[in-house]
Protein backbone atom coordinates (compact mmCIF):
# COMPACT_ATOMS: atom_id res chain seq x y z
CA UNK A 1 0.00 0.00 0.00
CA UNK A 2 1.42 3.37 -0.98
CA UNK A 3 1.91 5.80 1.87
CA UNK A 4 0.37 9.25 1.49
CA UNK A 5 2.35 12.47 1.51
CA UNK A 6 2.48 14.99 4.33
CA UNK A 7 -0.49 17.37 4.45
CA UNK A 8 -0.02 21.04 3.74
CA UNK A 9 -0.87 23.42 6.63
CA UNK A 10 -3.91 24.94 4.87
CA UNK A 11 -5.57 21.56 4.40
CA UNK A 12 -5.05 20.75 8.06
CA UNK A 13 -6.45 24.11 9.22
CA UNK A 14 -9.60 23.63 7.11
CA UNK A 15 -10.05 20.11 8.47
CA UNK A 16 -9.58 21.20 12.10
CA UNK A 17 -12.12 24.01 11.64
CA UNK A 18 -14.67 21.45 10.40
CA UNK A 19 -13.96 18.89 13.17
CA UNK A 20 -14.43 20.38 16.65
CA UNK A 21 -12.66 18.60 19.47
CA UNK A 22 -9.53 17.78 17.50
CA UNK A 23 -6.42 19.81 18.17
CA UNK A 24 -2.96 20.02 16.73
CA UNK A 25 -0.30 18.64 19.06
CA UNK A 26 3.46 18.68 18.90
CA UNK A 27 5.20 18.96 15.59
CA UNK A 28 2.78 16.91 13.57
CA UNK A 29 -0.13 15.21 15.20
CA UNK A 30 -3.79 15.68 15.98
CA UNK A 31 -5.41 14.50 19.19
CA UNK A 32 -8.81 14.31 20.82
CA UNK A 33 -10.06 13.27 24.25
CA UNK A 34 -13.21 11.21 24.66
CA UNK A 35 -15.26 10.63 27.79
CA UNK A 36 -17.31 7.49 28.45
CA UNK A 37 -19.63 6.35 31.22
CA UNK A 38 -17.12 3.91 32.65
CA UNK A 39 -13.99 1.87 32.16
CA UNK A 40 -15.67 -0.87 30.14
CA UNK A 41 -17.11 1.62 27.64
CA UNK A 42 -13.70 3.26 27.21
CA UNK A 43 -12.01 -0.12 26.72
CA UNK A 44 -14.69 -1.16 24.21
CA UNK A 45 -14.07 2.02 22.21
CA UNK A 46 -10.30 1.39 22.23
CA UNK A 47 -10.79 -2.20 21.02
CA UNK A 48 -13.11 -1.06 18.19
CA UNK A 49 -10.61 1.61 17.20
CA UNK A 50 -7.73 -0.88 17.31
CA UNK A 51 -9.61 -3.20 14.94
CA UNK A 52 -10.33 -0.34 12.51
CA UNK A 53 -6.71 0.79 12.68
CA UNK A 54 -5.46 -2.72 12.02
CA UNK A 55 -7.64 -2.98 8.89
CA UNK A 56 -6.15 0.27 7.58
CA UNK A 57 -2.62 -0.65 8.77
CA UNK A 58 -2.41 2.77 10.39
CA UNK A 59 -2.23 2.90 14.18
CA UNK A 60 -2.78 5.72 16.67
CA UNK A 61 -1.25 6.37 20.05
CA UNK A 62 -3.96 5.77 22.65
CA UNK A 63 -4.08 6.70 26.34
CA UNK A 64 -6.75 4.85 28.32
CA UNK A 65 -8.03 5.56 31.81
CA UNK A 66 -11.28 5.10 33.72
CA UNK A 67 -14.00 6.43 31.42
CA UNK A 68 -11.56 8.32 29.22
CA UNK A 69 -9.45 7.81 26.13
CA UNK A 70 -7.12 10.15 24.28
CA UNK A 71 -6.30 9.35 20.67
CA UNK A 72 -3.37 10.82 18.76
CA UNK A 73 -2.94 10.38 15.02
CA UNK A 74 0.23 11.06 13.07
CA UNK A 75 2.03 9.47 10.13
CA UNK A 76 5.56 8.72 11.27
CA UNK A 77 6.64 7.94 7.68
CA UNK A 78 5.93 11.53 6.63
CA UNK A 79 7.02 13.25 9.83
CA UNK A 80 3.60 14.82 10.23
CA UNK A 81 0.00 14.37 9.19
CA UNK A 82 -1.34 12.67 6.09
CA UNK A 83 -4.75 11.93 4.65
CA UNK A 84 -4.62 8.62 6.54
CA UNK A 85 -4.72 10.55 9.82
CA UNK A 86 -7.70 12.68 8.83
CA UNK A 87 -9.62 9.65 7.55
CA UNK A 88 -8.91 7.68 10.70
CA UNK A 89 -9.77 10.64 12.95
CA UNK A 90 -13.20 10.68 11.31
CA UNK A 91 -13.50 6.93 11.88
CA UNK A 92 -12.49 7.54 15.52
CA UNK A 93 -15.32 10.05 15.95
CA UNK A 94 -17.86 7.64 14.48
CA UNK A 95 -16.70 4.84 16.77
CA UNK A 96 -16.92 7.09 19.82
CA UNK A 97 -20.49 8.19 19.13
HELIX and SHEET records of a PDB file:
HELIX    1   1 UNK A    9  UNK A   18  1                                  10    
HELIX    2   2 UNK A   39  UNK A   56  1                                  18    
HELIX    3   3 UNK A   83  UNK A   96  1                                  14    
SHEET    1   A 4 UNK A  23  UNK A  25  0                                        
SHEET    2   A 4 UNK A  29  UNK A  35 -1                                        
SHEET    3   A 4 UNK A  68  UNK A  73 -1                                        
SHEET    4   A 4 UNK A  61  UNK A  65 -1                                        
END                                                                             
